[in-house]
Amino acid sequence: MIHKEKNSIKYIFKKPEKYNKYSPLFLMIHGYGSNENNLFYFKKDIPNNFFIISLQGLYCIEENLKYYWYDINFSDKKKFINVEQAKNSINTISDFIDKSIEKYNLNCNQVWICGFSQGSIISYGIALKNKKVKKVISLSGYFDDKIIFSKENKYIDFFISHGKYDTIIPIDWARNGIKILNKNNTYSIFYKEYESGHELNEINYIDFINWIKKNNKQ
């Protein structure tokens, strides 16, 4: 069943087995042309203490099937992304995090974000805007300065992965983002490249699930 906050965003969720005020929020943000069900299958392998929410993109390509967070113009490198839409998505999701913590009585100091591709790109902006975010899983994305509101000095754990043969988001974009993040000594960064394209291969999936379990404080 899909839910929607008033004047906000649509989502689906899975409650933890032992639901209490210490339950951390695990937020899933899909890529361009996908939907809230895309990453939700991860739930079977994510520790059961998390309150899992998977979001539906704010902008629509095809109703009930394909959504996105901002327009992409592949023919114009100078205006490759719609910055205004991207920042609107970041603001909306950041506000959604605050409302969800209050609505579902969750742990305000343990918010995790997991994003793929375009969802990964805006995850950086959300994490640096909202101080409640402590863990970021960035899958096949990159750090884009144009949509970052701030670079506050706060502690964040990053799991960042990318396919060596990605033809959608070149590996160099991901590597350049790592250089930017490494300039801030309050970030902990795990970065690994995989023998894959713009996708999660089996090893990548196992690594990021194990990283979640390792960093999960129950």
Secondary structure, DSSP 8 states (H G I E B T S, - for coil): --EE-TTS-EEEEE--SS-STT--EEEEE--TTB-TTTTGGGGGTS-TTSEEEEE--SEEEETTTEEESS-B-TT-STT-B-HHHHHHHHHHHHHHHHHHHHHHT--TT-EEEEEETHHHHHHHHHHHH-TTEEEEEEES----GGG--------EEEEEEEETT-SSS-HHHHHHHHHHHHT-TTEEEEEEEES-SSS--HHHHHHHHHHHHHH---
